[in-house]
Amino acid sequence: MKRLDLADYERMVVGATVLAGDTHGNKLLQLSDGLMLKLFRRKRGFSSDVIWPYAKRFARGARELRERQIQTVEVVGTYRVKSIGRDAVVYCPLEGKSLRQALRDLDNQSDLITRFAAFFARLHERGIYFRATHFGNVVVTPKGEFGLIDVSEVYLSRSALSLSKRVRNFKVIFRYREDREAILASGFESFLDSYLENSSVSPGDRQSFVRRLWGVLPLDIL
């Protein structure tokens, strides 16, 4: 990670547009040249981000997704800005709109939801567990393909994900009400069928997989 003093950081963000923030300050900015700057607040005391900063995790996640042929952002650099207690990553955004926005723009959401289910299965087949899987972090590109953003929480396996990890990742998606309602409106059975058709879950394991899903998914799906 490159260290930036306050003057260098302030020059970097001249003319930037703040896209997201919270009570602790800015979190995401679009720089004047169109690149994105994502800021990570450094926690006090001992924590995992001291050993493995989130900016580095983000860069690694983007690199490893590309190696597994999943579209994502392209990282330009990672930085430590000690004067403001932040780490940062600068990256080229992935062109397109979020899946959440794309679904809002459609009268018939079924085809897009079904295709996402196939993409979700493809992630799992390639050993990718994306802990931040929700429709705001999935991008639909101008060509109608899918990609991932906000990739600091990407975890990889050498082989396809186990049933338990698949179930955990399903649980993440259904945690978000708007995403869950979009899937239910298009038909949960169709979503699940598309996922299974594009997965290596064997016919013998499918009953166990579905039973595990029923144990963790929200009651309004049942």
Secondary structure by P-SEA (a helix, b strand, c coil): cccccaaaaaaaacccccccccccccccccccccbbbbbbbbbccccccccccaaaaaaaaaaaaaaacbbbbbbcbbbbcccccccbbbbbccccccaaaaaaacccaaaaaaaaaaaaaaaaaaccccccccccccccccccccccccccbbbbbcccccaaaaaaaaaaaaccaaaaaaaaaacaaaaaaaaaaaccccccaaaaaaaaaaaccccccc
